Amino acid sequence: MAKTQDAQVSAPNNDPDAIAQRHQYILGASPRLPPLPEDQRSPSQQAVLDEISMVVVDGVRKPREDLDSLEILIRHSKLYCAHLEVSKIYLSDGELCVRDRELAILRIGWLSQAPFEWGSHVVIAKRNGVSAQEIEWIIEGSQASAWGERDAALLRAMEELHFDSMVSDPTWATLERSFSDKELIELLILAGQYKTVAYLQNSLRLRIPSHKQGLDAR
């Protein structure tokens, strides 16, 4: 635990100037790859785009709001589709309840300082019962005094994975009291999946939908 607690000192905070600087760094320039023009798409790429333009979130199928990003990502449509299959399990058919899933994703998104991921999942989390106050506690992390033991352990696991790529024995012991074996495996893969999402969105400088916020979402 000492390594994780020491690393937490450098964890990102809620300072508006720091958020503005991070937004400028990631979103202040154009995406690093352009959308694939329609006349350059193969039939399979167009078919993939048509399919992934709709998404199921919490059992509801609706159009995705990030079509411009999808038109970039279909440049490697086979790999991106494989990546999406994992996300689909978490968003519609996972063992973890929605609240646990969103607490974990938001902590990873904040630690990764990922504007697209954070802003999108604040909306999803609040739609599923996570309060605005809890969003503030997620930013503070597992050390926020208001968390119960279970929620604190879930957030601490995300922090330990982020900083040390390992869940500590004390955190694991606490998680085992509340989560099934399948949920524990899901939680570990979820951390990696949404860290990958943060890498992808940040490094390609994918655009946030115009009506959504980034790291300033609450």
Beta strands, then each sheet from edge to edge (+ up, - down):
strand 1: 54-57
strand 2: 60-63
sheet 1: 1+ 2-
end
